[in-house]
Amino acid sequence: MLRRYQVWSCNADAAGPRSVQAENREQALAQARRFQPGEPLVVVDAELMELAHPVAREGGHHPGQEAQHGGSKGQKGQ
């Protein structure tokens, strides 16, 4: 049975997630490697992700998501 997986590159310059269909996580990773060889990748079962985080179903961002990624502790007060 094919499942939908979301694949993200750990490379900051890479585009957003890629959606692939595969029977298991390993096959999804192999498919993604054809398009992004040599990059560290993260593969998540899209259905489980949607159950865990309903906003993912809509393709949107969590309201506080950008605040979590803005700046670092070392930049305070500069």
N, C-alpha and C positions, 0 to 999 in steps of 0.2 A: 504494500500500500504506500503510495507516495504521500509525503508530508511536505509542508512548506517550511523552509528555514530562512532566517535572516542571517546574512554574513557581513561582518564589519571587518575592515582592515584596521590594524593598529597603527598604520602610517597616517600621520596627521594631514598629509597632502591628498589622501585618497578621497574619492567621492563618498556619498552616503552609503547606507547598507544596500546590499544586493540580495534580492529574493531568489532562491533556487528551490526546485522541487526534487526530492530524493527519497529513497526508502529509509535511509538512516543518516545520522550525523556525519559519519565517515564519508559517505558518498557525496553529501552536500559540500564537505570540505574539499574533496577531490574536484568537484565541478568548479568551485570558486577558485581553486588554484590555477585553473586554465586561464583565467582572466587576470589574476593577481599573483603570479609566480614569485616565490621568494619572500613574500610579505607575511608577517604574523597575522593570523586571522582568528576571529571569534565567530563561532557558529551557535545560534540559538534556535530552538524549535519555536517557530512563530506562534503556533497555537498555545503552547505553554506560556509564552511571553504575554500573549493577549489575556490569558486567564489571570496571570500574576499582576498585570498592569493594564487595565482597561483603556487607558489613553493610547497605548500602542495600537489598538484596533483601529483608531481613527488616523493613525500616522502623524499625530500631533506630538507636541512636547509637553512635559509636565510644567505647570506654571512656575515652579521654583527652579527648574533645571538650569537656566542660564545663570542664576545667582550662584549656584553651586560651583560653577566652573570659572567664575570671574575672579581673576587675580590670585595671588598666593599670599601666604602669611608674611613672607619676606618683603612684600611691597607696601605694607601698611606704614603710614606715616611718612612716606617719601613724597 
